[in-house]
């Protein structure tokens, strides 16, 4: 039997260091542990390892998760950074310039969308 596909999130793409924050900064902002934030990066697509090194969390994506704004987070994952996108308000709110990823006309990856929608709501702990 074939293992389930890994979600293919478009996160921190194109990479702009102004969009990112450390796990510690994100944990402090969310009032959670660094381990929880790292799990959110893996399971909810709010951050990634940059160049195979340290974890970087997207400021706008973290805010989307904390607001439980699933539509905006799905749009972010698909690469939608258009002016009419719900993603735009989070970039503005966090003071991050909004760059358009390459191939941003792509539809959301079905595996990523299915994995995201199957996730239970964010826990309070």
N, C-alpha and C positions, 0 to 999 in steps of 0.2 A: 504494500500500500504506500502511496506517495504522501510524504509529509505535507501539511498545509503550507501554502506560500507565505513568505514573509511579506508584510506590508511594504509597499514602495512609496514612502512619503517624500514629498519635495519639501525639505526643511533647510532653512538658511541657504537658499539657492536663489540668486547668486550669493556667495558668501560676502557679507559685509560685517566687519567686527562690531559696528555700531548697533546691529540688530541683536547681538549675542550678549549673554551674561553667564557667569559661572554657575555651577550647581549650587554652591553656597548662597550666592546672591538670589537665585531663583527659590531656594528653600526658605530663605528669610522672607522673601516677598510673599510666598504662599503659606507660610507658617507651618511648613512640613519639614521632614528630614531630607537630607541629600539623597538618601536611598530611594525615597518615594519619588523625588523629582527625576532621578535617573530612570526609574521604572516608567514614569510618564513619558520620558524621552523614547524609550523602547516601545511601549505599548500604545501611546497616544500620539507619538510623532511631534513632540514639541521641541526636540533638540537632537543633536547628533555629535559624533566625534568628528572633529575637524582635522583633516589630514591624518586620520588614524590615531590622533593623540588625545588631547583633553576633551571632555564633554563641554559643549556649548549649548545653551538653551536660548531659543528665540523669545525675545521679550513679547512681541505681539502674540505668538502662539500660546505662551503661558497665560496671557491675559484672556485669550479666547477660552482656554480650558477652565480657568478660574471663574469665568462668566457662564460656563456651560453653554457656550455658543457653538453648537455642533456644526451648524451651517457654515459659519465663518471658518472653522478649523478644517472642514472638508474642502472648502474653496482654497484655503492656504495650502493644504496638501496637494491639491491638483495644480498649483502654480498660478492661480488666478490672483493677479494684483491690479486688475483694472480699476478705473476710477469708480465704477458702479458696484464693485465687489464689496461685500461686508468686511473683507479683510482690510480694506483701505482705512477704515475708522480706527482699527487697532494700531496700524502703523502711525497714524497721526497722533493717537492718544499716548503712545509710548515715545514719540519724538524721533522715530526711526524713518529715514528715507525709504521709500517703497520702490525697490528695483524689480523689474519684470524678469522672471526666470526664462532661460532659453526653453523653447518648446512649450511655452505657457498656454498654448491653445489646446493642449491635451485634455481629454476628459479625465475625471478622477479615476485612478487605478482601481479596478473592481476589487482586487484583493485587499487593498488598503481601505477602501470604503466599507467592505464587508467586515473586516477586522475591527474597524473603528465603531461601527454600528453595533457590533456584537459585544462590545465592552460594557461592563456594568458602570453605573454612574460613579463619579468620583467619590471616594469615601471620605468621611470626616476625620479619620485618624491618621 
